[in-house]
Amino acid sequence: MTPLLEIRNVSHQFGDHSALTNVSFSVEQGDILGIIGRSGAGKSTLLRCLCALQKPTEGEILLNGADLVSLPERALVLERRRIGLVFQHFNLLNSRTVAANIALPLEISGIPSSRRRARVKELIEIVGLEGHENKRPSQLSGGQKQRVGIARALATEPVLLLCDEATSALDPETTASVLDLLAEINRRLGLTIILITHEMDVVRRFARRVVVLEHGKVVENSPVVTLLSDPSRNENIAHLFPDTLIQIPSDQKAYLQTDPFPASEVLLRLGDTAASLPSALLSELGRNFGADIRLLNGGITQVGGRNIMDMIIRLPVFSPEIQMFLKNRCQTVEVLGYVPSDR
Ligand SMILES: Nc1ncnc2c1ncn2[C@@H]1O[C@H](COP(=O)(O)OP(=O)(O)OP(=O)(O)O)[C@@H](O)[C@H]1O
């Protein structure tokens, strides 16, 4: 299947400074990709190239096969409408109401007012802002403002949502609720999402794949669970994000025991699992052990005819009961990493 977005050998120079060098990766339809890097790594430059606000010095950016770099300006205007943008500081107009902010891209696209009203109503429901339609942005909390920003980005039914540090201005609790909303939008609408961030925690909680940028180059491009479950790769990028990586236990058997293990998140690898989907196993876990258990990330791969499921779950404590439950359902249970409860 052709990827929704394909970045091919993209380089960008500012004078004699290379901001991006030979960047290549692709994004499948319906995926959630995190692009992470330290300050100056090239994230903003890449973002401007991805949303066709800037042409890279070299390379191709194919959206559904159309190269944004070589398209004439008139065609580009139409392609840009297929990419929704969510900003760190929301970029809302306080002179307009919530509903009018969301309607803005529809006005610009020349959608008639009756269709605009119906679409805005739909969008308000998607982002959970019923009752706030007539407020001004200054009357909203940060999280509510970002919901308006997300609704506005969805207005023209984009095929790709690009989020630029969309949670960096928010506190941890609001960050979690905005990430939950984006995950829900990904599930409900099947929308492909790219989230640019400098926070590994956000990637771990939300993205399925991650591209790590360092000095304008891609130094890692893999599923998040693979990155977190491979100690050698983990070490490769540990220096970038020293506080946020899941620690790898030296003897994982020690954690599969009868004592409660003080982890608030665990990265598990389950083998030959009877559950067909991570979400099925998760809802069983939720039903049996409480609502606080959440899947942060997960996916199944086939290795030599066996089903291997890597999943990160958040839980109050990795209790003996949960460990037994998993052992009863899966032939093998490995703890690949964890975040200690006290962090
Ligand atoms: N207009 C410009 N002119 C010259 N150099 C630039 C320009 N914009 C960015 N750069 C340089 O290109 C490199 C990549 O910058 P970029 O803003 O893309 O990084 P970033 O990862 O987004 O950083 P941050 O997280 O701090 O926003 C940096 O070394 C930066 O100094």
The ligand as a Gaussian input file, in Angstrom:
#p B3LYP/6-31G(d) Opt

LIG

0 1
 N       15.521000      31.256000       9.370000
 C       16.641000      30.649000       9.763000
 N       17.858000      31.098000       9.394000
 C       18.996000      30.483000       9.756000
 N       19.025000      29.363000      10.518000
 C       17.858000      28.861000      10.926000
 C       16.611000      29.470000      10.589000
 N       15.616000      28.734000      11.135000
 C       16.216000      27.722000      11.801000
 N       17.563000      27.794000      11.677000
 C       18.547000      26.841000      12.241000
 O       18.230000      25.545000      11.764000
 C       18.369000      24.574000      12.814000
 C       17.040000      23.856000      13.009000
 O       16.109000      24.800000      13.560000
 P       14.608000      24.413000      13.916000
 O       13.936000      25.671000      14.350000
 O       14.020000      23.664000      12.795000
 O       14.838000      23.433000      15.160000
 P       13.763000      22.889000      16.225000
 O       14.080000      21.449000      16.438000
 O       12.401000      23.234000      15.796000
 O       14.125000      23.724000      17.529000
 P       13.120000      24.243000      18.718000
 O       12.672000      22.994000      19.450000
 O       14.038000      25.086000      19.562000
 O       12.018000      25.005000      18.092000
 C       18.863000      25.314000      14.036000
 O       20.262000      25.180000      14.093000
 C       18.466000      26.758000      13.771000
 O       19.366000      27.648000      14.385000

